[in-house]
Amino acid sequence: MSLKKLAKIDQTNLFHPITNLKSHAEDEDILILDKGEGVYVYDTNGKKYLEGLAGLWCTSLGYGVQELADAASEQMAKLGYASLFTSKSHEPAIRLAEKLIDMSPYNNGKVFFGNSGSDANDTQLKIFTYYNNALGNTKKKKIISRLKGYHGVTVASASMTGLPAQHKLFDLPAEGFSHIDTPHYYHGAKDNESESEFVQRLANNLDSLIYKEGSENIAAMIAEPLMGAGGVIIPPKDYFPAIQSVLDKYSIPLIDDEVVCAFGRTGNVWGAETFDMKPSSITIAKALSSGYLPISAVIIPDEIYEPVRDASGDIGIFGHGYTYSGHPVACAVAIKTLEIYERDNIFQHAASMGDYFQTRVNKLNSFDSVGEARGVGLICGIELVSNKTTKKGFDPMGSAGRVVAKACQDEGLIVRAIGDVLAMCPPLIITKKEIDEMFDMFEIALTKAEEVIL
Ligand SMILES: Cc1ncc(COP(=O)(O)O)c(C=O)c1O
């Protein structure tokens, strides 16, 4: 079917997630993808693009991986569905859970499967609620998260998210969610404040918030190692140790949302390793299956699991779970994904490519419109400003980001504009030559776009 015809049917019938619905209805240039191979995708006209965002920060092994397709098809033919409810089980979920505990920072623990990062973060909240109630800590219900943090879009996970678009007109955040500072030195630091003074101020603010809310009322803090959807914000080196010491003082757990960072993105298996976090529990999704099938997981140590297990025995059931928790086909694809990571040394490859990637990121700081080009491993955010000295953004916010993203697309590069930050996060299999191709296209697009935006 022609691109034009497909676009018309799309506009007539599809309700798009996370989209400007008004401009979409009038968009005459909708990108409709058709197929993919390696780090490239092709639209229905056959135009080739380098997928600079790995889909949505997820297709770590790139496109067209036959082994993943085979794993899915074999499992589908063998046992296309089975549930984990009421003590039933199946081998793909059993093997995947064992592997994840093995890879986790915990000696012993349990894995709860879901379908998305959002539902997994809901699960986190529900596990901590159940746990605290089971222990008689019935007031411990509040969650602390951060402005610009992204944890999903369900009612609970959107309440954790600290972005206006996930709250406005949705009557969110719900009660019981507090948002604290974004650890972004570039914008957040006061005049002449050093990075360590900035970090200490943020830690003090967290301490004050906990004191004000009452530590006996706080269930947990949730944080991404780096903020992805909030604009690829990299915390200062000492940020998490400083935050951790405040949390430790009040015995408040830290939920580590690794939905973007896990599995090699930041140069280590876990984002927590890169940023020195001490996770009390972990959320994963996306690269768990290289984005090929929807699957997420919450990983908790046994010390959190045990009171939950015992209380469920008294109630008769742990009353939370999804029809597709531990879907056998998704688990089979995830097992194969983890096998490929190990067999092909993907994490080591990503770490060494990440070093090179960051040299190209740094070079972008020389552009007149770039206020801060930042990143770690194979992820970056290029923040555009109208004035480098004052760090002033664009009016309206996002207008420059849109122009640059479109210019990139014209060049054959897919990036994501988050306001005026251009996010890039290519598949982990990317080679040095492809990194050069990617940044060469980005530089050409930015040069052209600067004629319009500056
Ligand atoms: C850190 C983080 N947590 C949670 C989510 C929500 O995941 P999902 O879109 O699968 O619900 C995302 C999605 O991008 C994310 O980046």
The ligand as a Tripos MOL2 file, in Angstrom:
@<TRIPOS>MOLECULE
LIG
   16    16     1     0     0
SMALL
NO_CHARGES

@<TRIPOS>ATOM
      1 C1         13.2000    4.5770   32.9350 C.3       1 LIG1
      2 C2         11.8690    4.1330   32.4140 C.ar      1 LIG1
      3 N1         11.0100    3.5410   33.2490 N.ar      1 LIG1
      4 C3          9.8170    3.1120   32.8370 C.ar      1 LIG1
      5 C4          9.4190    3.2820   31.5250 C.ar      1 LIG1
      6 C5          8.0680    2.8310   31.0910 C.3       1 LIG1
      7 O1          8.1930    1.7300   30.2720 O.3       1 LIG1
      8 P1          6.9940    1.3180   29.2850 P.3       1 LIG1
      9 O2          6.9130    2.3620   28.2250 O.co2     1 LIG1
     10 O3          7.4330   -0.0250   28.7870 O.co2     1 LIG1
     11 O4          5.7610    1.2350   30.0990 O.co2     1 LIG1
     12 C6         10.2930    3.8740   30.6170 C.ar      1 LIG1
     13 C7          9.9230    4.0480   29.2040 C.2       1 LIG1
     14 O5         10.6070    4.6430   28.4190 O.2       1 LIG1
     15 C8         11.5400    4.3430   31.0760 C.ar      1 LIG1
     16 O6         12.3920    4.9650   30.2560 O.3       1 LIG1
@<TRIPOS>BOND
     1     1     2 1
     2     2     3 ar
     3     2    15 ar
     4     3     4 ar
     5     4     5 ar
     6     5     6 1
     7     5    12 ar
     8     6     7 1
     9     7     8 1
    10     8     9 2
    11     8    10 1
    12     8    11 1
    13    12    13 1
    14    12    15 ar
    15    13    14 2
    16    15    16 1
@<TRIPOS>SUBSTRUCTURE
     1 LIG1         1 GROUP 0 **** ****
